[in-house]
Amino acid sequence: MKSLRNLAFLALGVAAVAAKATPFYSFENNLDGFASSGATLTEDTQHVTHGSKSMKIDWPGGFTWITVNDNNLIPIVLANAGKKLLLDVAASSGAYWKQMGVSYNDDVAGWRQTSEFGLNYSDTNNQTIVINTTTLSLPANNVGFFGMGFSVNGDSSAPRTLWLDNVRFENSTLLYGFEDVAEVNGFTSGAATMTQDTVGATQGTKSMKVSWMGGFTWLFNSNTSGGQAAAVNGSLKRLLFDVTMPGGGMAWCNMMLSLNDATGGWRQSGQVDISTGAGTRTYAINFAGLDPFHMEDGYHQINFSINGPTAVDFPWTFNIDNIRVESAPGNTISGQISLGDFVGDVSTVPVTFDVKAGNTTEQITGTLDANGNYSIVTSLSGAAQIRAKAPHWLSKIANANLGTNPVNISLLNGDCDGDNSVTIFDYVMLSDAFDTSVGDGGFVADADLDGDGTVTIFDYLVLSTNFDQFGEDL
């Protein structure tokens, strides 16, 4: 009987997860029930990354746990099986070592915990750490209680303070998986060599191996697509990546991220310390302070710096894979919109997307880059219909499984009046604006079908070609 009650609870809980936005802990109400015997926990307004409060942790240094028993976590943990846990952390002072880990606990599987993850040594700003909770067994459906804990560990030569906020499971959009050697070859450096490899592959079967003789250098990327740039702009401003170290020899290592385009110029993040111990770890770079990409520019760059001690006899090496950006909860839809018979700047054209899965429809406004690439996020999942509509183009529907990209859509031109059909009324509207240009009285932008700045016979030809066509509706 108890098992049936728990199954019913889980079914209700999993249904509620879809409506429960991440994070699941942001410490807005009485620290969300967390307690500790070795640390003093208080609500605070410093280093807040979600909502209006954070959890301040004061402890004398050394090792201790902060825990909560919360059966409401069970459906959240089960719904996010296979995902890693992200935490936003800040320290009151740098220049000392500090680490955190995560535990699960219940009356069936007992206590289990992750290995500890090192925080940046000298950084006192908000940093995001990624804990690999996929190594922990999931709670069974007949547990009497379930709990989560966070370990804090640091130099015990003086009292220590951390702030914790925005505890959530990872949602992300892939930028580089290095399955295509062209992605590897897109990175160049004056001091490092990049090759495709199979060691440390965490997404697919390939990774990028980096070899260099130490010191500071940049890995410049000449292969950033408009879709990738749009995904960066639409993200939660955290870049995640997996690093596999062979271990042995290198005492320290750190990395930075830079964004570069013609309008915004070069801008770079703070550094993230990379553990040099053998193994694979996931790191996060916070780039919320950097200007987004200017999508109207002709090129965009996502670059990485590497830094380490000077090598003596042999180069240092590590493998990097699964470079992605943290996304809002939901599925990312990306691809290319082809705006038919248009010679103007497509990045100035807004596109409305209607995404329908089952009986639910979401409307999302997207932007295009200079090549027509887009990236949007929907909370829906599964099989869906995606309808795209631009101002004087007819709508078109594409079928897709959400999360499977790209979704490319071509739109027919000629709908001057925006009623989703090309008829005599569009002809009349174009005729009224004929022979006018941008800045003239009577000029109508939606009658300038080809986007050359003037309403001419070429716009008539576009309308005539697509006359009596209708857009698609969900």
Secondary structure, DSSP 8 states (H G I E B T S, - for coil): -HHHHHHHHHHHHHHHHTT--S-SB---SGGGG-B-SSSEEEEESTT-SSTT-EEEEEE-SEEEEEEEE-TTHHHHHHHTTT--EEEEEEES--SS-EEEEEEEEETTT--EE---EE--SS--S-EEEEE-GGGS----TT-S-EEEEEEEEE-TTS-EEEEEEEEEE--EEEEE---SHHHHHTEE-SSEEEEEESTT--SSS-EEEEEE-SEEEEEEES---HHHHHHHHTS-SEEEEEEEE--SS----EEEEEEEETTTEEEE---EE---SSEEEEEEEE-TTS----TTSS-EEEEEEEEE---SSS-EEEEEEEEEEE--SSEEEEEEEEETT--S-GGG--EEEEEEETTEEEEEEE---TTSEEEEEES--SEEEEEEE-TTB--EEEEEETT-----EEE-B--TTSSSB--HHHHHHHHHTTT-BTTSTT--GGG-TT-SSB--HHHHHHHHHTTT-B----
